[in-house]
């Protein structure tokens, strides 16, 4: 696959300004992958891939005695992604850390520089991973370099790698690769008159009250969507989320400040479509109680009457 000049036809651009690079379903999006494991330097890791059902399945086993990495890479491409902010992946992982790799025409002492961005996965769960171009680190054979910085106008190769310095099996499913457009700074105000926002403030995703609530949300996803709701999780440790959007530490801190929430504590707030707080508690609250509260609201009753 070779793209030069304008990187895509208008039909490939998403409504949010993103660009689909591969969804593993059409010939147009086939990036022509190949395997490169650490056996090229005497290592013992194993890894391979297959594409089926609109997914790329990357699996194998790493062995740190001799290298410790497995990777797949694309054949040479010509991608000008200078109008975009980064790479977005839809992945289902195994709890291990993976690396997305880019290469350009940049050289260090005559050798090609590669650019790495690590990302964590959740075991058995699909997630959206945003990798801003500004976060890619120049490297040569695993050694971090001072530069040059990544130039997204001259991308010549992409790759997926596992090099987390652990031994054992790995398994990752990749459903799509996109270049995403720069987002407006996050603000809770963007949901006013469109969504009801359920905000959960916690130390980590494993916090029992948050974990229980998320299990309930999974079981009642249709009811959640029917009430035009969005879940915002503000975490001390781990990635804070607003719907499918990952929040930066600064964005999470600003949202906490707006709602007068403290780090290191659990709190739940329900914000109505009018922007006012309908519920604020530091206790465990079931999703059925939240749904019942919403259903007493005049705006919700009006919505139901109009259907």
C-alpha positions as CSV (number, residue, x, y, z in Angstrom):
1,X,0.0,0.0,0.0
2,X,1.4,3.4,-1.0
3,X,-0.2,6.7,-0.2
4,X,1.4,10.0,-1.2
5,X,0.2,13.6,-1.4
6,X,-3.3,13.8,0.2
7,X,-3.4,10.6,2.2
8,X,-6.9,9.5,1.5
9,X,-10.0,9.9,-0.6
10,X,-12.9,11.8,1.1
11,X,-14.8,8.5,1.5
12,X,-12.1,7.3,4.0
13,X,-12.3,10.3,6.2
14,X,-14.5,9.9,9.3
15,X,-17.0,12.4,10.5
16,X,-14.6,13.3,13.3
17,X,-11.9,14.1,10.9
18,X,-10.0,10.8,11.4
19,X,-8.5,8.7,8.6
20,X,-8.9,5.0,8.4
21,X,-5.5,3.3,7.6
22,X,-6.6,-0.3,8.0
23,X,-9.7,-2.2,9.2
24,X,-8.6,-5.6,7.9
25,X,-11.7,-6.1,5.8
26,X,-10.9,-4.5,2.4
27,X,-8.1,-4.7,0.0
28,X,-7.7,-0.9,0.2
29,X,-6.8,-1.2,3.8
30,X,-4.4,-4.1,3.6
31,X,-1.0,-2.8,4.8
32,X,0.9,-6.0,3.8
33,X,2.3,-7.2,7.1
34,X,5.3,-9.5,7.8
35,X,6.8,-11.0,10.9
36,X,10.1,-10.0,12.5
37,X,11.1,-11.7,15.7
38,X,14.2,-11.6,17.8
39,X,15.6,-14.7,16.1
40,X,17.2,-12.3,13.6
41,X,19.6,-11.6,16.5
42,X,19.8,-15.0,18.0
43,X,16.7,-14.7,20.2
44,X,14.2,-17.4,21.1
45,X,10.8,-15.6,20.9
46,X,8.1,-16.7,18.7
47,X,5.3,-14.7,17.1
48,X,3.0,-14.8,14.1
49,X,-0.2,-13.2,12.9
50,X,-3.3,-13.9,10.8
51,X,-6.1,-11.7,9.4
52,X,-9.7,-13.0,9.6
53,X,-13.1,-11.7,10.4
54,X,-12.0,-8.0,10.1
55,X,-9.3,-8.4,12.8
56,X,-5.6,-8.9,12.9
57,X,-4.6,-11.6,15.4
58,X,-1.0,-11.3,16.8
59,X,0.1,-14.0,19.1
60,X,3.2,-16.0,20.2
61,X,5.5,-16.2,23.2
62,X,8.4,-14.0,24.3
63,X,11.7,-15.3,25.7
64,X,14.0,-12.7,27.3
65,X,17.0,-15.0,26.9
66,X,18.4,-13.5,23.7
67,X,16.1,-10.6,22.8
68,X,12.7,-10.8,24.2
69,X,10.6,-9.3,21.4
70,X,8.2,-10.3,18.7
71,X,6.9,-7.9,16.0
72,X,5.0,-7.5,12.8
73,X,5.7,-4.7,10.4
74,X,4.3,-3.3,7.2
75,X,6.1,-3.3,3.9
76,X,7.2,0.2,2.8
77,X,4.4,2.8,2.7
78,X,4.3,6.5,2.0
79,X,2.0,8.3,4.5
80,X,1.6,12.0,5.0
81,X,-0.2,12.2,8.3
82,X,1.0,15.8,9.1
83,X,-2.7,17.0,9.4
84,X,-3.4,14.5,12.2
85,X,-2.5,14.3,15.9
86,X,-1.7,10.6,16.3
87,X,-2.5,7.0,15.8
88,X,-5.7,5.4,17.2
89,X,-5.9,1.6,17.7
90,X,-8.9,-0.6,18.5
91,X,-7.4,-3.5,20.4
92,X,-8.4,-6.4,22.6
93,X,-5.4,-7.4,24.8
94,X,-4.1,-9.8,27.4
95,X,-3.0,-7.4,30.1
96,X,0.6,-7.0,28.7
97,X,2.3,-3.9,27.3
98,X,2.7,-3.5,23.6
99,X,4.5,-1.0,21.3
100,X,3.4,0.7,18.2
101,X,6.3,1.5,15.9
102,X,6.7,4.1,13.2
103,X,9.6,4.8,10.8
104,X,10.4,7.7,8.5
105,X,13.3,8.7,6.4
106,X,15.1,10.0,9.5
107,X,18.7,8.7,10.1
108,X,21.0,8.5,13.1
109,X,24.7,7.9,12.2
110,X,23.5,6.7,8.8
111,X,21.1,4.2,10.3
112,X,17.3,4.3,10.2
113,X,15.6,5.6,13.3
114,X,12.4,4.1,14.6
115,X,9.8,5.7,16.8
116,X,8.1,3.8,19.6
117,X,5.0,4.4,21.7
118,X,4.1,1.9,24.4
119,X,0.5,1.1,25.4
120,X,-1.1,-1.1,28.1
121,X,-3.9,-3.5,27.5
122,X,-6.7,-4.9,29.6
123,X,-7.0,-8.7,29.7
124,X,-9.8,-9.8,27.4
125,X,-11.3,-6.4,27.0
126,X,-11.6,-4.1,23.9
127,X,-10.2,-0.6,24.3
128,X,-9.4,2.4,22.2
129,X,-5.7,3.5,22.4
130,X,-4.7,6.9,21.3
131,X,-1.0,7.4,20.6
132,X,-0.2,11.1,19.9
133,X,2.7,11.7,17.5
134,X,4.3,13.9,20.2
135,X,4.7,10.9,22.4
136,X,6.7,8.7,20.0
137,X,10.3,8.3,21.2
138,X,13.2,8.0,18.7
139,X,15.1,4.7,19.1
140,X,17.8,2.7,17.4
141,X,17.9,-1.0,18.2
142,X,16.2,-0.5,21.5
143,X,18.4,2.5,22.6
144,X,16.6,5.8,23.2
145,X,17.9,8.7,21.2
146,X,17.8,12.5,21.8
147,X,16.4,13.0,18.3
148,X,15.4,13.6,15.6
149,X,11.7,14.1,16.4
150,X,9.1,12.2,14.5
151,X,7.9,13.9,11.3
152,X,4.4,12.5,10.6
153,X,4.7,13.9,7.0
154,X,7.2,11.2,6.1
155,X,6.0,7.8,7.6
156,X,7.5,4.9,5.6
157,X,6.6,2.0,7.9
158,X,4.4,1.0,10.8
159,X,4.6,-1.9,13.2
160,X,3.2,-3.7,16.2
161,X,5.6,-5.1,18.8
162,X,5.7,-6.7,22.2
163,X,8.9,-5.9,24.1
164,X,7.9,-5.6,27.8
165,X,10.8,-7.7,29.1
166,X,8.6,-10.5,30.3
167,X,8.6,-14.2,29.3
168,X,5.5,-16.0,28.2
169,X,2.6,-16.2,25.8
170,X,0.9,-13.1,24.4
171,X,-2.2,-12.5,22.4
172,X,-3.5,-9.3,20.9
173,X,-6.4,-8.6,18.5
174,X,-6.3,-5.4,16.4
175,X,-9.6,-4.3,14.8
176,X,-8.5,-1.0,13.2
177,X,-5.7,1.5,12.7
178,X,-6.6,5.2,12.2
179,X,-4.9,8.5,12.2
180,X,-7.0,10.8,14.5
181,X,-7.5,14.5,14.2
182,X,-6.6,16.9,17.0
183,X,-9.3,17.1,19.6
184,X,-10.7,20.1,21.3
185,X,-9.7,20.3,25.0
186,X,-12.1,18.2,27.1
187,X,-14.8,19.9,29.1
188,X,-17.9,18.6,30.8
189,X,-19.8,21.5,29.2
190,X,-19.7,19.7,25.9
191,X,-22.4,17.3,27.1
192,X,-24.9,20.0,28.1
193,X,-28.3,19.5,26.5
194,X,-27.0,16.3,24.8
195,X,-26.1,13.8,27.5
196,X,-26.6,12.9,31.1
197,X,-23.1,12.4,32.6
198,X,-22.3,9.8,35.3
199,X,-19.0,10.8,36.8
200,X,-17.1,8.4,39.0
201,X,-14.0,9.6,40.9
202,X,-11.8,6.7,42.2
203,X,-8.2,5.8,43.0
204,X,-8.0,3.1,40.4
205,X,-10.2,1.1,38.0
206,X,-10.0,-1.9,40.5
207,X,-11.8,0.1,43.2
208,X,-14.6,-2.3,44.3
209,X,-17.4,0.3,44.0
210,X,-16.3,1.4,40.5
211,X,-15.8,-2.2,39.4
212,X,-19.2,-3.2,40.6
213,X,-20.8,-0.2,38.9
214,X,-19.1,-1.0,35.6
215,X,-20.3,-4.6,35.7
216,X,-23.8,-3.3,36.1
217,X,-23.4,-0.9,33.2
218,X,-22.2,-3.7,31.0
219,X,-25.3,-5.7,31.8
220,X,-27.6,-2.8,31.2
221,X,-25.8,-1.1,28.3
222,X,-29.1,-0.6,26.3
223,X,-30.8,1.1,29.2
224,X,-27.7,3.3,29.7
225,X,-27.8,4.3,26.0
226,X,-31.6,4.9,26.1
227,X,-31.1,7.5,28.7
228,X,-28.5,9.3,26.6
229,X,-25.8,8.7,29.3
230,X,-22.0,9.0,29.2
231,X,-19.7,7.5,31.8
232,X,-16.7,9.7,32.9
233,X,-14.1,7.9,35.2
234,X,-11.5,10.1,36.9
235,X,-8.7,8.0,38.2
236,X,-5.7,8.7,40.4
237,X,-3.9,5.7,38.9
238,X,-4.5,4.5,35.3
239,X,-6.2,6.1,32.4
240,X,-9.2,8.4,33.0
241,X,-11.9,8.1,30.4
242,X,-14.9,10.1,29.1
243,X,-16.9,7.7,27.1
244,X,-14.4,6.2,24.6
245,X,-12.0,9.2,24.9
246,X,-8.8,8.9,27.0
247,X,-8.3,12.0,29.2
248,X,-4.9,13.5,29.9
249,X,-3.9,14.0,33.5
250,X,-4.5,17.7,33.1
251,X,-8.0,17.2,31.7
252,X,-8.9,14.8,34.5
253,X,-7.5,17.3,37.1
254,X,-9.6,20.1,35.6
255,X,-12.8,18.0,35.6
256,X,-12.1,17.2,39.3
257,X,-11.6,20.9,40.1
258,X,-14.9,21.8,38.3
259,X,-16.8,19.3,40.3
260,X,-14.9,19.9,43.6
261,X,-13.7,16.3,43.8
262,X,-10.7,15.2,45.7
263,X,-8.0,12.8,44.7
264,X,-7.6,9.7,46.8
265,X,-11.4,9.4,47.4
266,X,-14.5,7.8,45.9
267,X,-17.3,9.9,44.7
268,X,-20.2,9.6,42.3
269,X,-22.1,12.5,40.6
270,X,-24.9,12.5,38.1
271,X,-25.1,15.6,35.9
272,X,-28.3,16.3,34.1
273,X,-28.6,17.5,30.5
274,X,-29.1,21.0,31.9
275,X,-25.6,20.8,33.4
276,X,-26.8,20.7,37.0
277,X,-25.8,18.0,39.5
278,X,-28.7,15.7,40.2
279,X,-26.9,13.3,42.6
280,X,-23.7,13.6,44.6
281,X,-22.6,10.8,46.9
282,X,-19.6,9.1,48.3
283,X,-21.4,5.8,48.8
284,X,-21.9,2.8,46.5
285,X,-25.0,3.4,44.4
286,X,-26.6,0.8,42.1
287,X,-27.2,1.7,38.5
288,X,-30.9,0.8,38.9
289,X,-31.2,3.5,41.5
290,X,-29.6,6.0,39.1
291,X,-32.0,5.0,36.3
292,X,-34.9,5.3,38.7
293,X,-33.8,8.8,39.6
294,X,-33.4,9.8,36.0
295,X,-36.9,8.5,35.2
296,X,-38.4,10.9,37.7
297,X,-36.9,14.0,35.9
298,X,-39.3,16.1,33.8
299,X,-36.9,16.2,30.8
300,X,-36.7,12.4,30.8
301,X,-40.5,12.1,31.1
302,X,-40.8,14.5,28.2
303,X,-38.4,12.5,26.1
304,X,-40.5,9.3,26.7
305,X,-43.7,11.1,25.9
306,X,-42.3,12.3,22.5
307,X,-41.5,8.7,21.4
